[in-house]
Amino acid sequence: MTNLFAKAGIAALMAFGAMSAATTTASANDFHPGIQQARYDHPRGRMCSPRLAVEKARDMGLRRARIDNITPRRIVVEGFGRRGPDRVVFANAPGCPLIRR
């Protein structure tokens, strides 16, 4: 009989210890309004603007520049260069970096 009470006591101690450990981890993520700030960046803010791509193509000497194709990774601008029809490909990233001319 004492063996049964000993096992029940050990089980109660283990349950109490697990319960106290669970409450400490649950309260570890306290809310501090001065420290945590929500930040939302719109995905379009991190892309190349088609208007900027056309302006950069015109600055590179492309006349009658227009958007030919836009994908999630690149923007293709077509127009006319010195030797006739030409194409410029920009990465769809901030600042419109040039991929190929």
N, CA, C and O atoms as a Tinker XYZ file with bonds, in Angstrom:
   404  protein
     1  N      0.813000   -1.187000    0.000000    73     2
     2  CA     0.000000    0.000000    0.000000    64     1     3
     3  C      0.864000    1.260000    0.000000    63     2     4     5
     4  O      0.544000    2.238000   -0.677000    81     3
     5  N      1.944000    1.233000    0.752000    73     3     6
     6  CA     2.828000    2.395000    0.781000    64     5     7
     7  C      3.482000    2.597000   -0.589000    63     6     8     9
     8  O      3.772000    3.723000   -0.995000    81     7
     9  N      3.705000    1.496000   -1.280000    73     7    10
    10  CA     4.276000    1.581000   -2.624000    64     9    11
    11  C      3.329000    2.348000   -3.555000    63    10    12    13
    12  O      3.798000    3.126000   -4.386000    81    11
    13  N      2.025000    2.153000   -3.439000    73    11    14
    14  CA     1.020000    2.837000   -4.251000    64    13    15
    15  C      1.018000    4.335000   -3.945000    63    14    16    17
    16  O      0.960000    5.156000   -4.860000    81    15
    17  N      1.082000    4.699000   -2.629000    73    15    18
    18  CA     1.119000    6.108000   -2.253000    64    17    19
    19  C      2.413000    6.774000   -2.739000    63    18    20    21
    20  O      2.391000    7.940000   -3.135000    81    19
    21  N      3.505000    6.071000   -2.714000    73    19    22
    22  CA     4.785000    6.626000   -3.166000    64    21    23
    23  C      4.738000    6.916000   -4.667000    63    22    24    25
    24  O      5.207000    7.960000   -5.121000    81    23
    25  N      4.170000    5.988000   -5.428000    73    23    26
    26  CA     4.067000    6.201000   -6.881000    64    25    27
    27  C      3.123000    7.352000   -7.202000    63    26    28    29
    28  O      3.388000    8.143000   -8.107000    81    27
    29  N      2.016000    7.448000   -6.458000    73    27    30
    30  CA     1.064000    8.545000   -6.679000    64    29    31
    31  C      1.708000    9.887000   -6.323000    63    30    32    33
    32  O      1.480000   10.880000   -7.014000    81    31
    33  N      2.498000    9.929000   -5.266000    73    31    34
    34  CA     3.182000   11.165000   -4.871000    64    33    35
    35  C      4.206000   11.593000   -5.905000    63    34    36    37
    36  O      4.307000   12.777000   -6.225000    81    35
    37  N      4.960000   10.652000   -6.427000    73    35    38
    38  CA     5.954000   10.960000   -7.459000    64    37    39
    39  C      5.262000   11.452000   -8.729000    63    38    40    41
    40  O      5.733000   12.385000   -9.380000    81    39
    41  N      4.134000   10.812000   -9.078000    73    39    42
    42  CA     3.387000   11.241000  -10.264000    64    41    43
    43  C      2.838000   12.659000  -10.069000    63    42    44    45
    44  O      2.843000   13.460000  -11.003000    81    43
    45  N      2.366000   12.966000   -8.859000    73    43    46
    46  CA     1.837000   14.304000   -8.579000    64    45    47
    47  C      2.955000   15.344000   -8.659000    63    46    48    49
    48  O      2.746000   16.432000   -9.195000    81    47
    49  N      4.139000   15.023000   -8.133000    73    47    50
    50  CA     5.269000   15.943000   -8.215000    64    49    51
    51  C      5.698000   16.191000   -9.660000    63    50    52    53
    52  O      6.028000   17.315000  -10.038000    81    51
    53  N      5.690000   15.127000  -10.458000    73    51    54
    54  CA     6.055000   15.274000  -11.866000    64    53    55
    55  C      5.032000   16.133000  -12.605000    63    54    56    57
    56  O      5.401000   16.975000  -13.424000    81    55
    57  N      3.752000   15.922000  -12.319000    73    55    58
    58  CA     2.695000   16.711000  -12.964000    64    57    59
    59  C      2.793000   18.169000  -12.544000    63    58    60    61
    60  O      2.631000   19.060000  -13.378000    81    59
    61  N      3.053000   18.426000  -11.278000    73    59    62
    62  CA     3.180000   19.790000  -10.782000    64    61    63
    63  C      4.400000   20.483000  -11.411000    63    62    64    65
    64  O      4.332000   21.658000  -11.772000    81    63
    65  N      5.490000   19.763000  -11.537000    73    63    66
    66  CA     6.700000   20.314000  -12.159000    64    65    67
    67  C      6.482000   20.626000  -13.635000    63    66    68    69
    68  O      6.944000   21.653000  -14.132000    81    67
    69  N      5.779000   19.741000  -14.331000    73    67    70
    70  CA     5.498000   19.982000  -15.744000    64    69    71
    71  C      4.561000   21.169000  -15.909000    63    70    72    73
    72  O      4.701000   21.944000  -16.856000    81    71
    73  N      3.605000   21.317000  -14.993000    73    71    74
    74  CA     2.662000   22.420000  -15.068000    64    73    75
    75  C      3.375000   23.752000  -14.820000    63    74    76    77
    76  O      3.092000   24.736000  -15.504000    81    75
    77  N      4.271000   23.795000  -13.877000    73    75    78
    78  CA     4.982000   25.044000  -13.605000    64    77    79
    79  C      5.940000   25.386000  -14.747000    63    78    80    81
    80  O      6.131000   26.566000  -15.044000    81    79
    81  N      6.542000   24.395000  -15.390000    73    79    82
    82  CA     7.427000   24.647000  -16.524000    64    81    83
    83  C      6.628000   25.153000  -17.720000    63    82    84    85
    84  O      7.110000   26.005000  -18.467000    81    83
    85  N      5.419000   24.641000  -17.910000    73    83    86
    86  CA     4.584000   25.070000  -19.034000    64    85    87
    87  C      4.141000   26.518000  -18.844000    63    86    88    89
    88  O      4.051000   27.259000  -19.823000    81    87
    89  N      3.866000   26.935000  -17.628000    73    87    90
    90  CA     3.433000   28.317000  -17.412000    64    89    91
    91  C      4.588000   29.300000  -17.623000    63    90    92    93
    92  O      4.358000   30.426000  -18.065000    81    91
    93  N      5.805000   28.902000  -17.319000    73    91    94
    94  CA     6.929000   29.814000  -17.527000    64    93    95
    95  C      7.192000   29.991000  -19.017000    63    94    96    97
    96  O      7.451000   31.110000  -19.461000    81    95
    97  N      7.134000   28.941000  -19.781000    73    95    98
    98  CA     7.374000   29.079000  -21.212000    64    97    99
    99  C      6.224000   29.812000  -21.884000    63    98   100   101
   100  O      6.450000   30.525000  -22.861000    81    99
   101  N      5.011000   29.663000  -21.399000    73    99   102
   102  CA     3.883000   30.362000  -22.006000    64   101   103
   103  C      3.970000   31.855000  -21.736000    63   102   104   105
   104  O      3.541000   32.646000  -22.576000    81   103
   105  N      4.497000   32.264000  -20.620000    73   103   106
   106  CA     4.583000   33.687000  -20.313000    64   105   107
   107  C      5.905000   34.291000  -20.777000    63   106   108   109
   108  O      6.182000   35.452000  -20.475000    81   107
   109  N      6.715000   33.545000  -21.491000    73   107   110
   110  CA     8.005000   34.066000  -21.941000    64   109   111
   111  C      7.843000   35.106000  -23.037000    63   110   112   113
   112  O      8.736000   35.931000  -23.230000    81   111
   113  N      6.732000   35.091000  -23.757000    73   111   114
   114  CA     6.518000   36.026000  -24.849000    64   113   115
   115  C      5.602000   37.148000  -24.378000    63   114   116   117
   116  O      4.455000   37.239000  -24.818000    81   115
   117  N      6.090000   37.986000  -23.503000    73   115   118
   118  CA     5.312000   39.111000  -23.008000    64   117   119
   119  C      5.243000   40.191000  -24.076000    63   118   120   121
   120  O      6.138000   40.305000  -24.913000    81   119
   121  N      4.196000   40.970000  -24.043000    73   119   122
   122  CA     4.022000   42.051000  -25.002000    64   121   123
   123  C      4.639000   43.322000  -24.447000    63   122   124   125
   124  O      4.260000   43.779000  -23.369000    81   123
   125  N      5.584000   43.895000  -25.174000    73   123   126
   126  CA     6.227000   45.157000  -24.805000    64   125   127
   127  C      6.004000   46.129000  -25.965000    63   126   128   129
   128  O      6.703000   46.039000  -26.975000    81   127
   129  N      5.057000   47.045000  -25.846000    73   127   130
   130  CA     4.744000   47.921000  -26.983000    64   129   131
   131  C      5.895000   48.820000  -27.410000    63   130   132   133
   132  O      5.929000   49.243000  -28.565000    81   131
   133  N      6.827000   49.124000  -26.538000    73   131   134
   134  CA     7.939000   49.981000  -26.917000    64   133   135
   135  C      9.000000   49.247000  -27.706000    63   134   136   137
   136  O      9.782000   49.880000  -28.416000    81   135
   137  N      9.051000   47.924000  -27.604000    73   135   138
   138  CA    10.115000   47.155000  -28.238000    64   137   139
   139  C      9.642000   46.530000  -29.547000    63   138   140   141
   140  O     10.330000   46.620000  -30.564000    81   139
   141  N      8.475000   45.900000  -29.525000    73   139   142
   142  CA     7.985000   45.209000  -30.709000    64   141   143
   143  C      7.226000   46.186000  -31.589000    63   142   144   145
   144  O      6.340000   46.899000  -31.116000    81   143
   145  N      7.574000   46.218000  -32.876000    73   143   146
   146  CA     6.882000   47.073000  -33.818000    64   145   147
   147  C      6.466000   46.247000  -35.015000    63   146   148   149
   148  O      7.250000   45.453000  -35.535000    81   147
   149  N      5.242000   46.433000  -35.448000    73   147   150
   150  CA     4.761000   45.735000  -36.633000    64   149   151
   151  C      5.261000   46.483000  -37.861000    63   150   152   153
   152  O      5.164000   47.708000  -37.928000    81   151
   153  N      5.789000   45.754000  -38.820000    73   151   154
   154  CA     6.289000   46.369000  -40.038000    64   153   155
   155  C      5.666000   45.665000  -41.224000    63   154   156   157
   156  O      5.693000   44.438000  -41.309000    81   155
   157  N      5.110000   46.432000  -42.133000    73   155   158
   158  CA     4.477000   45.861000  -43.311000    64   157   159
   159  C      5.047000   46.542000  -44.541000    63   158   160   161
   160  O      4.878000   47.747000  -44.731000    81   159
   161  N      5.712000   45.776000  -45.361000    73   159   162
   162  CA     6.207000   46.279000  -46.643000    64   161   163
   163  C      5.377000   45.664000  -47.739000    63   162   164   165
   164  O      5.265000   44.442000  -47.844000    81   163
   165  N      4.799000   46.512000  -48.547000    73   163   166
   166  CA     4.006000   45.993000  -49.649000    64   165   167
   167  C      4.946000   45.337000  -50.647000    63   166   168   169
   168  O      6.015000   45.884000  -50.921000    81   167
   169  N      4.581000   44.167000  -51.208000    73   167   170
   170  CA     5.494000   43.478000  -52.132000    64   169   171
   171  C      5.868000   44.325000  -53.347000    63   170   172   173
   172  O      6.958000   44.159000  -53.894000    81   171
   173  N      4.991000   45.227000  -53.778000    73   171   174
   174  CA     5.321000   46.051000  -54.939000    64   173   175
   175  C      6.440000   47.026000  -54.623000    63   174   176   177
   176  O      7.132000   47.486000  -55.532000    81   175
   177  N      6.628000   47.346000  -53.356000    73   175   178
   178  CA     7.694000   48.250000  -52.978000    64   177   179
   179  C      9.064000   47.637000  -53.183000    63   178   180   181
   180  O     10.067000   48.350000  -53.216000    81   179
   181  N      9.117000   46.326000  -53.319000    73   179   182
   182  CA    10.390000   45.638000  -53.486000    64   181   183
   183  C     10.616000   45.200000  -54.924000    63   182   184   185
   184  O     11.460000   44.341000  -55.180000    81   183
   185  N      9.872000   45.778000  -55.873000    73   183   186
   186  CA    10.007000   45.370000  -57.265000    64   185   187
   187  C     10.428000   46.548000  -58.128000    63   186   188   189
   188  O     10.455000   47.695000  -57.682000    81   187
   189  N     10.750000   46.238000  -59.350000    73   187   190
   190  CA    11.093000   47.259000  -60.339000    64   189   191
   191  C      9.796000   47.790000  -60.948000    63   190   192   193
   192  O      8.942000   47.017000  -61.384000    81   191
   193  N      9.664000   49.082000  -60.973000    73   191   194
   194  CA     8.489000   49.711000  -61.574000    64   193   195
   195  C      8.604000   49.661000  -63.099000    63   194   196   197
   196  O      9.684000   49.924000  -63.628000    81   195
   197  N      7.532000   49.333000  -63.820000    73   195   198
   198  CA     7.611000   49.353000  -65.287000    64   197   199
   199  C      7.969000   50.741000  -65.824000    63   198   200   201
   200  O      8.671000   50.854000  -66.828000    81   199
   201  N      7.498000   51.774000  -65.172000    73   199   202
   202  CA     7.824000   53.138000  -65.595000    64   201   203
   203  C      9.324000   53.395000  -65.456000    63   202   204   205
   204  O      9.940000   53.997000  -66.335000    81   203
   205  N      9.906000   52.935000  -64.346000    73   203   206
   206  CA    11.344000   53.110000  -64.147000    64   205   207
   207  C     12.139000   52.316000  -65.181000    63   206   208   209
   208  O     13.174000   52.782000  -65.658000    81   207
   209  N     11.660000   51.115000  -65.530000    73   207   210
   210  CA    12.352000   50.302000  -66.529000    64   209   211
   211  C     12.351000   51.000000  -67.892000    63   210   212   213
   212  O     13.366000   51.009000  -68.589000    81   211
   213  N     11.218000   51.581000  -68.265000    73   211   214
   214  CA    11.146000   52.292000  -69.546000    64   213   215
   215  C     12.052000   53.523000  -69.515000    63   214   216   217
   216  O     12.732000   53.811000  -70.500000    81   215
   217  N     12.070000   54.251000  -68.398000    73   215   218
   218  CA    12.939000   55.424000  -68.289000    64   217   219
   219  C     14.412000   55.039000  -68.389000    63   218   220   221
   220  O     15.196000   55.732000  -69.037000    81   219
   221  N     14.787000   53.930000  -67.744000    73   219   222
   222  CA    16.186000   53.493000  -67.817000    64   221   223
   223  C     16.545000   53.058000  -69.228000    63   222   224   225
   224  O     17.658000   53.308000  -69.690000    81   223
   225  N     15.598000   52.398000  -69.928000    73   223   226
   226  CA    15.860000   51.986000  -71.306000    64   225   227
   227  C     16.024000   53.208000  -72.208000    63   226   228   229
   228  O     16.879000   53.210000  -73.093000    81   227
   229  N     15.213000   54.247000  -71.993000    73   227   230
   230  CA    15.353000   55.476000  -72.783000    64   229   231
   231  C     16.688000   56.148000  -72.503000    63   230   232   233
   232  O     17.322000   56.681000  -73.413000    81   231
   233  N     17.120000   56.124000  -71.235000    73   231   234
   234  CA    18.425000   56.702000  -70.891000    64   233   235
   235  C     19.566000   55.925000  -71.538000    63   234   236   237
   236  O     20.637000   56.481000  -71.782000    81   235
   237  N     19.340000   54.636000  -71.817000    73   235   238
   238  CA    20.368000   53.820000  -72.456000    64   237   239
   239  C     20.365000   53.995000  -73.977000    63   238   240   241
   240  O     21.185000   53.388000  -74.665000    81   239
   241  N     19.448000   54.821000  -74.512000    73   239   242
   242  CA    19.441000   55.100000  -75.941000    64   241   243
   243  C     18.357000   54.382000  -76.710000    63   242   244   245
   244  O     18.378000   54.402000  -77.940000    81   243
   245  N     17.424000   53.758000  -76.052000    73   243   246
   246  CA    16.332000   53.057000  -76.727000    64   245   247
   247  C     15.217000   54.059000  -77.019000    63   246   248   249
   248  O     14.702000   54.706000  -76.106000    81   247
   249  N     14.840000   54.186000  -78.314000    73   247   250
   250  CA    13.758000   55.097000  -78.688000    64   249   251
   251  C     12.445000   54.330000  -78.774000    63   250   252   253
   252  O     12.429000   53.131000  -79.054000    81   251
   253  N     11.352000   55.030000  -78.533000    73   251   254
   254  CA    10.005000   54.439000  -78.555000    64   253   255
   255  C      9.955000   53.179000  -77.674000    63   254   256   257
   256  O      9.411000   52.150000  -78.072000    81   255
   257  N     10.525000   53.285000  -76.489000    73   255   258
   258  CA    10.603000   52.151000  -75.565000    64   257   259
   259  C      9.218000   51.836000  -75.013000    63   258   260   261
   260  O      8.452000   52.738000  -74.672000    81   259
   261  N      8.910000   50.553000  -74.930000    73   259   262
   262  CA     7.636000   50.102000  -74.365000    64   261   263
   263  C      7.850000   48.760000  -73.679000    63   262   264   265
   264  O      8.796000   48.036000  -73.991000    81   263
   265  N      6.971000   48.437000  -72.751000    73   263   266
   266  CA     7.045000   47.162000  -72.027000    64   265   267
   267  C      6.587000   46.049000  -72.944000    63   266   268   269
   268  O      5.513000   46.129000  -73.540000    81   267
   269  N      7.399000   45.009000  -73.058000    73   267   270
   270  CA     7.021000   43.850000  -73.865000    64   269   271
   271  C      6.489000   42.720000  -72.993000    63   270   272   273
   272  O      5.493000   42.084000  -73.339000    81   271
   273  N      7.148000   42.465000  -71.858000    73   271   274
   274  CA     6.752000   41.338000  -71.009000    64   273   275
   275  C      7.165000   41.627000  -69.571000    63   274   276   277
   276  O      8.235000   42.181000  -69.317000    81   275
   277  N      6.305000   41.244000  -68.638000    73   275   278
   278  CA     6.623000   41.366000  -67.211000    64   277   279
   279  C      6.394000   40.015000  -66.562000    63   278   280   281
   280  O      5.301000   39.455000  -66.653000    81   279
   281  N      7.419000   39.489000  -65.908000    73   279   282
   282  CA     7.306000   38.251000  -65.137000    64   281   283
   283  C      7.722000   38.560000  -63.701000    63   282   284   285
   284  O      8.208000   39.657000  -63.425000    81   283
   285  N      7.540000   37.613000  -62.786000    73   283   286
   286  CA     7.980000   37.877000  -61.410000    64   285   287
   287  C      9.488000   38.120000  -61.284000    63   286   288   289
   288  O      9.929000   38.704000  -60.294000    81   287
   289  N     10.285000   37.685000  -62.265000    73   287   290
   290  CA    11.734000   37.837000  -62.177000    64   289   291
   291  C     12.329000   38.907000  -63.089000    63   290   292   293
   292  O     13.416000   39.416000  -62.814000    81   291
   293  N     11.628000   39.256000  -64.175000    73   291   294
   294  CA    12.240000   40.182000  -65.122000    64   293   295
   295  C     11.195000   41.056000  -65.811000    63   294   296   297
   296  O     10.006000   40.737000  -65.832000    81   295
   297  N     11.674000   42.166000  -66.374000    73   295   298
   298  CA    10.857000   43.076000  -67.167000    64   297   299
   299  C     11.581000   43.285000  -68.491000    63   298   300   301
   300  O     12.746000   43.682000  -68.508000    81   299
   301  N     10.899000   43.021000  -69.592000    73   299   302
   302  CA    11.484000   43.156000  -70.917000    64   301   303
   303  C     10.940000   44.432000  -71.557000    63   302   304   305
   304  O      9.727000   44.632000  -71.635000    81   303
   305  N     11.852000   45.294000  -72.014000    73   303   306
   306  CA    11.480000   46.541000  -72.668000    64   305   307
   307  C     11.992000   46.480000  -74.106000    63   306   308   309
   308  O     13.163000   46.183000  -74.346000    81   307
   309  N     11.099000   46.765000  -75.063000    73   307   310
   310  CA    11.472000   46.772000  -76.470000    64   309   311
   311  C     11.405000   48.187000  -77.014000    63   310   312   313
   312  O     10.666000   49.030000  -76.505000    81   311
   313  N     12.184000   48.432000  -78.050000    73   311   314
   314  CA    12.200000   49.728000  -78.707000    64   313   315
   315  C     13.157000   49.673000  -79.884000    63   314   316   317
   316  O     13.458000   48.604000  -80.415000    81   315
   317  N     13.629000   50.851000  -80.283000    73   315   318
   318  CA    14.536000   50.926000  -81.413000    64   317   319
   319  C     15.849000   51.545000  -80.971000    63   318   320   321
   320  O     15.887000   52.600000  -80.338000    81   319
   321  N     16.931000   50.852000  -81.328000    73   319   322
   322  CA    18.267000   51.357000  -81.045000    64   321   323
   323  C     18.884000   51.934000  -82.302000    63   322   324   325
   324  O     18.167000   52.285000  -83.238000    81   323
   325  N     20.212000   52.038000  -82.337000    73   323   326
   326  CA    20.907000   52.583000  -83.510000    64   325   327
   327  C     20.768000   51.689000  -84.729000    63   326   328   329
   328  O     20.675000   52.176000  -85.856000    81   327
   329  N     20.755000   50.386000  -84.505000    73   327   330
   330  CA    20.765000   49.439000  -85.625000    64   329   331
   331  C     19.393000   48.852000  -85.920000    63   330   332   333
   332  O     19.285000   47.928000  -86.727000    81   331
   333  N     18.355000   49.358000  -85.295000    73   331   334
   334  CA    17.013000   48.836000  -85.538000    64   333   335
   335  C     16.370000   48.361000  -84.239000    63   334   336   337
   336  O     16.694000   48.867000  -83.165000    81   335
   337  N     15.469000   47.401000  -84.331000    73   335   338
   338  CA    14.769000   46.928000  -83.132000    64   337   339
   339  C     15.747000   46.379000  -82.094000    63   338   340   341
   340  O     16.694000   45.667000  -82.431000    81   339
   341  N     15.507000   46.717000  -80.841000    73   339   342
   342  CA    16.390000   46.298000  -79.765000    64   341   343
   343  C     15.557000   45.928000  -78.549000    63   342   344   345
   344  O     14.391000   46.308000  -78.441000    81   343
   345  N     16.158000   45.195000  -77.649000    73   343   346
   346  CA    15.469000   44.728000  -76.450000    64   345   347
   347  C     16.414000   44.843000  -75.263000    63   346   348   349
   348  O     17.604000   44.549000  -75.367000    81   347
   349  N     15.852000   45.284000  -74.115000    73   347   350
   350  CA    16.618000   45.397000  -72.877000    64   349   351
   351  C     15.851000   44.636000  -71.809000    63   350   352   353
   352  O     14.632000   44.772000  -71.698000    81   351
   353  N     16.565000   43.828000  -71.017000    73   351   354
   354  CA    15.936000   43.019000  -69.969000    64   353   355
   355  C     16.456000   43.489000  -68.615000    63   354   356   357
   356  O     17.663000   43.530000  -68.375000    81   355
   357  N     15.515000   43.844000  -67.731000    73   355   358
   358  CA    15.838000   44.284000  -66.382000    64   357   359
   359  C     15.352000   43.249000  -65.380000    63   358   360   361
   360  O     14.349000   42.574000  -65.612000    81   359
   361  N     16.065000   43.126000  -64.267000    73   359   362
   362  CA    15.619000   42.254000  -63.177000    64   361   363
   363  C     14.474000   42.942000  -62.448000    63   362   364   365
   364  O     14.477000   44.164000  -62.298000    81   363
   365  N     13.503000   42.170000  -61.997000    73   363   366
   366  CA    12.362000   42.722000  -61.269000    64   365   367
   367  C     12.743000   42.844000  -59.796000    63   366   368   369
   368  O     12.203000   42.150000  -58.934000    81   367
   369  N     13.682000   43.738000  -59.536000    73   367   370
   370  CA    14.215000   43.980000  -58.191000    64   369   371
   371  C     14.328000   45.492000  -58.010000    63   370   372   373
   372  O     14.242000   46.232000  -58.989000    81   371
   373  N     14.519000   45.964000  -56.779000    73   371   374
   374  CA    14.629000   47.397000  -56.568000    64   373   375
   375  C     15.761000   48.018000  -57.375000    63   374   376   377
   376  O     16.882000   47.511000  -57.388000    81   375
   377  N     15.452000   49.128000  -58.051000    73   375   378
   378  CA    16.461000   49.797000  -58.850000    64   377   379
   379  C     16.566000   49.292000  -60.277000    63   378   380   381
   380  O     17.326000   49.858000  -61.062000    81   379
   381  N     15.849000   48.271000  -60.636000    73   379   382
   382  CA    15.834000   47.681000  -61.985000    64   381   383
   383  C     17.235000   47.397000  -62.525000    63   382   384   385
   384  O     17.645000   48.021000  -63.504000    81   383
   385  N     17.979000   46.476000  -61.915000    73   383   386
   386  CA    19.318000   46.176000  -62.439000    64   385   387
   387  C     19.226000   45.530000  -63.832000    63   386   388   389
   388  O     18.303000   44.766000  -64.114000    81   387
   389  N     20.180000   45.846000  -64.675000    73   387   390
   390  CA    20.215000   45.354000  -66.044000    64   389   391
   391  C     20.648000   43.887000  -66.059000    63   390   392   393
   392  O     21.635000   43.516000  -65.423000    81   391
   393  N     19.901000   43.061000  -66.792000    73   391   394
   394  CA    20.275000   41.655000  -66.958000    64   393   395
   395  C     21.006000   41.493000  -68.288000    63   394   396   397
   396  O     22.122000   40.976000  -68.338000    81   395
   397  N     20.352000   41.948000  -69.376000    73   395   398
   398  CA    21.016000   41.836000  -70.677000    64   397   399
   399  C     20.480000   42.905000  -71.605000    63   398   400   401
   400  O     19.356000   43.387000  -71.462000    81   399
   401  N     21.309000   43.254000  -72.546000    73   399   402
   402  CA    20.921000   44.261000  -73.538000    64   401   403
   403  C     20.819000   43.604000  -74.885000    63   402   404
   404  O     20.504000   44.266000  -75.873000    81   403
